[in-house]
Amino acid sequence: MEDKTKKTITIVLVLIAFIFTGNIRVNAQSEDSITRLNKINNDEVEVINYVNNKQMKSVSLNDKQTTFIYNLENDGENEPLAQFVINFEGKTFIKTFYSDEKDVNKKANDIVQYFNELEDQIISRKKDFFTNVFGEERNIILKTNASEEWTFNPTVYSSQMERKPYGKFVVTVKTYEQIAEGHYFTRVESTVEFVLGIAAKASGASGYENYFIDEGGTRHKIRLSTTRIDNSGTYSEPRGIDYWPTNGNSSYTVTSAWGLSGTIGYSQKDKFNGSITADFQRATSYTEDSPKLSATTVTPFKEYSWVYNTHKKGNNQKVTQHHTGNVLVEQKMNDDSRKSGVFEVNNELYMKVDRGIFYKEQIIRWGYSMANLGGYLL
């Protein structure tokens, strides 16, 4: 009986020691992740740990140098975990990182990985990167009140949401603005990368599994909303007058939603011919069979949807899906220029993934908003 008691005590002690040393190991790894986050450094980048989201936003708008901001206390869903603000020759690229990861130590590790990726992709190749994103210098038009040209907003926004182990979303938004006939016109052009778990894993990112796109496919919805500030009333209401790509006729007439006579312009397969606005190049019609596109006006002037489905079996299901969603917005100019043309674009993203017959299908979603758009910026 005494030997049996000794064995029991020994087993209990071994279990306690195992649990204790396991905790030490976990804590050491956890501490290492946060330590590495606090030590990230680059001679060209100012690294800031902010706990105040208002401060984070002010840096995005006003700071003159390349900055990396992170905040481990944010939830990562509605509040970003990290943000790069990169300035180069009068242009700005703002890239924001979101994640649904709840473990603070894993969040720290993800932020370090995110910094390292962008340091390699952007900081070390800044000139080439900005040329690729913004185009050649001759295509950059400084903001003016001239109505003859589309004005390329010199700030480009990009955001990334990780939904490990299934995949991630990457959204990049560019805007072009113009004043014509006393109205504001804004082109909001969004590129969405639906990155599958299998593609993210193949690129070397940690925490992803071999999830591929399911036949349910991907969805992207854009909703326009009016900005209200300090209960002082509604600013100029945004009204969508055109959206693309479409899965139908690429030739049609675009008219005003605010009563301008005549036509705004004419849509063609690879171009918009402006009558009131200037021309611009675009791919109007989507003609691919896999995946098939269903483009829809959900709510006139306000909401548009692009659904891509029936992906072919095989490699087509395993690569990152690149799709666009674009809207042409019209607003009336307010007599008080301080209250003209502020609106918001809300992006809703959806992706259905699977891993095979022994796994359950998964649906991942993300909602992302872009504020302070429109003629107010001119």
C-alpha positions in Angstrom: 0.0 0.0 0.0 2.9 2.3 0.9 4.6 1.7 -2.5 1.3 2.4 -4.3 1.0 5.7 -2.4 4.6 6.7 -3.3 3.9 5.9 -7.0 0.8 8.1 -6.9 2.7 11.0 -5.3 5.5 10.6 -7.8 3.1 10.7 -10.7 1.3 13.8 -9.3 4.7 15.5 -8.8 5.8 14.7 -12.3 2.5 16.1 -13.7 2.9 19.3 -11.7 6.4 19.6 -12.9 5.3 19.1 -16.5 2.6 21.6 -16.2 4.9 24.1 -14.4 7.7 23.8 -17.0 5.1 23.9 -19.8 3.8 27.2 -18.4 7.3 28.5 -18.2 7.9 27.5 -21.8 4.7 29.2 -23.0 5.4 32.3 -21.0 8.9 32.4 -22.4 7.6 32.2 -25.9 4.9 34.7 -25.1 7.4 37.1 -23.6 9.6 36.6 -26.6 6.9 37.6 -29.0 6.1 40.9 -27.2 9.8 41.6 -26.7 10.4 41.2 -30.4 7.5 43.5 -31.1 8.9 46.2 -28.8 12.3 45.9 -30.4 11.3 46.2 -34.1 13.4 48.8 -35.7 14.3 50.4 -39.0 16.4 53.5 -39.6 13.8 54.8 -42.0 10.8 54.1 -39.8 9.6 55.8 -36.6 8.0 53.0 -34.6 5.3 54.1 -32.1 3.2 52.0 -29.6 0.0 53.9 -29.2 -2.9 53.1 -26.9 -5.0 56.0 -28.1 -6.8 55.4 -31.5 -7.4 59.1 -32.0 -3.6 59.6 -31.9 -3.2 56.8 -34.4 -5.6 58.5 -36.8 -3.9 61.9 -36.4 -0.6 60.5 -37.3 -2.1 59.0 -40.4 -3.3 62.4 -41.6 -0.6 64.8 -40.4 2.8 63.1 -39.8 5.5 63.8 -42.4 7.7 60.8 -42.0 7.3 57.0 -42.5 5.7 55.7 -39.4 4.7 52.3 -38.0 2.1 52.4 -35.3 0.8 49.4 -33.3 -1.6 48.8 -30.5 -1.9 45.4 -28.8 -4.9 46.5 -26.8 -7.1 47.0 -29.8 -9.6 44.2 -30.6 -8.3 43.8 -34.2 -11.8 43.5 -35.6 -13.1 47.1 -35.5 -9.9 48.8 -34.3 -6.6 48.1 -36.2 -3.7 46.4 -34.5 -1.1 48.2 -36.6 -0.7 50.8 -39.3 2.1 51.8 -41.8 2.1 55.4 -42.9 4.6 55.7 -45.8 5.4 59.1 -47.4 7.4 59.5 -50.6 7.7 62.6 -52.9 4.3 64.1 -51.9 2.4 60.8 -52.0 1.2 58.7 -49.1 0.4 55.0 -48.8 -1.5 54.0 -45.6 -1.7 50.3 -44.9 -3.7 49.0 -41.9 -3.6 45.6 -40.3 -6.6 43.8 -38.7 -6.8 40.3 -37.2 -9.4 38.3 -35.3 -6.7 36.7 -33.2 -7.5 37.1 -29.5 -4.3 35.8 -27.9 -2.2 38.8 -27.1 1.1 37.0 -27.7 0.0 35.6 -31.1 -1.2 39.1 -32.0 2.3 40.4 -31.1 3.9 37.7 -33.3 1.5 38.6 -36.2 2.3 42.3 -36.0 6.1 41.5 -36.1 5.5 39.3 -39.2 3.4 42.0 -40.8 6.1 44.6 -40.2 8.8 42.3 -41.7 6.7 41.7 -44.8 6.1 45.4 -45.4 9.7 46.3 -44.6 10.8 43.9 -47.3 8.1 44.8 -49.9 7.9 48.5 -49.4 10.6 50.2 -47.3 13.5 48.6 -49.1 11.9 49.2 -52.5 10.1 52.5 -51.8 10.5 54.2 -55.2 9.6 51.1 -57.2 6.6 50.4 -55.0 5.2 53.9 -55.2 5.7 53.9 -59.0 3.8 50.7 -59.2 0.9 51.9 -56.9 0.6 55.5 -58.1 1.7 55.2 -61.7 4.3 57.3 -63.4 5.0 60.8 -62.1 3.4 62.4 -65.2 0.1 60.8 -64.2 0.0 62.4 -60.8 -2.2 65.5 -60.9 -2.1 67.9 -58.0 -5.4 68.9 -56.4 -7.0 71.9 -58.0 -10.5 73.2 -58.6 -10.1 72.7 -62.4 -12.9 70.7 -64.0 -10.8 69.6 -67.0 -9.1 66.6 -65.3 -9.7 63.9 -62.9 -7.6 64.6 -59.8 -5.8 61.5 -58.4 -5.9 61.7 -54.6 -2.2 61.4 -53.6 -3.2 59.1 -50.6 -3.9 55.4 -51.2 -5.4 53.3 -48.5 -4.9 49.5 -48.0 -6.1 47.3 -45.2 -5.6 43.6 -44.4 -7.8 41.4 -42.2 -6.4 38.0 -41.2 -8.9 35.1 -40.5 -6.6 32.3 -39.5 -6.4 29.5 -40.5 -8.9 30.0 -43.3 -7.6 33.0 -45.2 -7.4 36.8 -45.3 -8.8 39.8 -47.1 -6.6 42.7 -48.5 -8.4 45.8 -49.8 -6.7 48.7 -51.6 -8.7 51.9 -52.4 -7.8 54.7 -54.8 -10.0 57.8 -55.4 -10.1 60.2 -58.3 -12.0 63.5 -58.0 -13.4 66.2 -60.2 -15.6 69.3 -60.1 -17.8 69.8 -63.1 -21.0 71.9 -63.6 -21.0 72.8 -59.9 -21.1 69.1 -58.8 -18.5 66.9 -57.2 -17.7 63.6 -58.9 -15.6 60.9 -57.2 -14.4 57.6 -58.6 -13.9 55.1 -55.8 -11.9 52.2 -57.1 -11.3 49.2 -54.9 -9.2 46.1 -55.5 -9.8 43.1 -53.2 -7.5 40.2 -52.7 -9.3 37.1 -51.4 -6.3 35.2 -50.1 -7.1 31.6 -49.4 -5.4 29.7 -46.5 -3.6 27.4 -48.9 -2.2 30.4 -50.8 -1.2 32.2 -47.6 0.5 29.1 -46.3 2.4 28.6 -49.5 3.7 32.1 -49.3 5.3 31.3 -45.9 2.8 33.0 -43.6 2.2 31.1 -40.3 -1.0 29.9 -38.9 -2.8 29.1 -42.1 -4.1 25.7 -43.3 -4.9 24.3 -46.7 -8.3 25.9 -47.2 -9.4 26.6 -50.8 -12.2 28.6 -52.4 -15.5 26.7 -52.4 -18.2 26.9 -55.1 -20.0 29.5 -53.1 -17.2 31.8 -54.0 -16.6 35.4 -52.9 -18.7 38.5 -52.4 -18.0 42.2 -52.3 -20.6 44.8 -51.5 -20.1 48.6 -51.4 -22.5 50.9 -49.6 -22.4 54.7 -49.7 -23.4 56.6 -46.6 -23.6 60.3 -45.8 -21.4 61.8 -43.2 -22.9 63.7 -40.3 -20.8 65.8 -37.9 -21.7 67.5 -34.6 -25.5 67.2 -35.4 -25.1 70.2 -37.7 -27.0 68.5 -40.5 -26.4 66.3 -43.5 -23.5 67.1 -45.8 -23.9 66.7 -49.5 -25.5 63.3 -50.0 -23.5 60.9 -52.2 -25.4 59.2 -55.0 -23.8 56.4 -57.1 -24.5 56.9 -60.8 -22.4 54.1 -62.2 -20.6 50.9 -61.0 -18.3 48.4 -62.7 -17.4 45.7 -63.6 -20.7 44.4 -64.8 -21.7 41.1 -66.3 -23.9 42.6 -69.0 -23.8 45.2 -71.7 -20.7 47.5 -71.4 -22.2 50.2 -73.6 -24.7 52.5 -71.9 -25.4 56.1 -71.0 -24.7 57.5 -67.5 -27.0 60.3 -66.3 -27.0 62.6 -63.3 -28.6 61.7 -60.0 -28.8 65.4 -59.1 -30.7 66.8 -62.1 -27.9 67.9 -64.4 -29.2 68.1 -68.0 -27.7 66.0 -70.7 -25.5 63.0 -69.9 -22.5 62.6 -67.6 -20.9 60.3 -70.1 -21.0 57.0 -72.1 -19.7 53.6 -70.9 -17.7 51.5 -73.3 -16.0 48.1 -72.9 -12.6 49.6 -71.9 -13.3 53.3 -71.4 -15.7 55.9 -70.0 -16.3 58.7 -72.4 -17.2 61.8 -70.4 -19.6 64.5 -71.5 -19.6 66.5 -68.4 -16.7 64.8 -66.7 -13.3 63.9 -68.2 -12.7 60.5 -69.9 -10.9 57.6 -68.0 -9.8 54.1 -68.8 -11.6 51.1 -67.2 -12.6 47.5 -67.7 -16.4 47.8 -67.7 -17.5 44.3 -68.5 -16.5 41.0 -66.9 -16.5 38.1 -69.3 -14.8 35.2 -67.5 -16.6 31.9 -67.1 -14.7 30.8 -63.9 -15.6 32.3 -61.6 -18.8 33.7 -62.9 -19.8 37.2 -61.9 -23.2 38.4 -60.8 -23.1 42.3 -60.5 -26.2 43.9 -59.0 -27.5 47.3 -57.9 -28.9 46.4 -54.4 -30.2 49.8 -53.6 -30.4 52.5 -56.3 -27.8 55.3 -55.8 -26.5 53.6 -52.6 -25.5 49.9 -52.7 -23.8 47.6 -55.2 -22.8 44.0 -55.0 -20.3 41.7 -56.9 -20.7 37.9 -56.3 -18.2 35.5 -57.9 -19.1 31.9 -57.8 -19.0 28.5 -59.5 -15.2 28.3 -59.5 -13.8 25.4 -61.5 -12.4 22.5 -59.6 -8.6 22.3 -59.4 -5.9 25.0 -59.2 -8.4 27.8 -59.8 -9.7 27.1 -56.3 -6.3 27.3 -54.7 -4.9 30.7 -55.8 -5.6 34.2 -54.5 -8.7 35.7 -56.1 -8.2 39.3 -57.4 -11.4 41.3 -58.0 -12.4 44.9 -58.3 -15.5 46.9 -57.2 -15.8 50.5 -58.4 -18.4 53.2 -58.1 -18.8 56.7 -59.7 -20.3 59.1 -57.1 -22.1 62.4 -57.7 -22.7 65.1 -55.1 -24.1 68.6 -55.3 -21.8 71.4 -54.0 -23.0 73.1 -50.9 -22.8 76.9 -50.8 -20.7 76.5 -47.7 -17.6 74.8 -49.0 -16.7 73.7 -45.5 -19.7 71.4 -45.6 -19.4 70.0 -49.1 -18.9 66.5 -50.2 -18.0 64.3 -47.2 -19.1 60.7 -47.5 -18.1 57.2 -46.4 -17.8 53.9 -48.3 -18.5 50.7 -46.5 -17.1 47.5 -47.9 -18.6 44.1 -46.9 -16.5 41.1 -47.8 -17.4 37.4 -47.8 -15.5 34.2 -48.7 -16.6 30.6 -48.5 -13.7 28.1 -48.1 -13.3 24.3 -47.7 -10.6 21.9 -46.9 -12.0 18.6 -48.3 -14.6 16.0 -47.5 -13.5 15.5 -43.9 -13.7 19.2 -43.0 -16.7 21.6 -42.6 -17.1 24.5 -45.0 -16.3 27.8 -43.4 -17.6 31.3 -44.2 -15.4 34.3 -43.3 -16.5 37.9 -43.4 -15.2 41.4 -42.9 -16.6 44.9 -42.9 -14.3 47.8 -43.7 -15.1 51.5 -44.0 -13.4 54.4 -45.8 -14.3 57.8 -44.4 -13.8 61.4 -45.5 -14.1 60.8 -49.2 -15.5 63.1 -51.9 -15.3 66.7 -53.0 -14.4 67.9 -49.5 -10.9 66.8 -50.1 -10.4 69.0 -53.2 
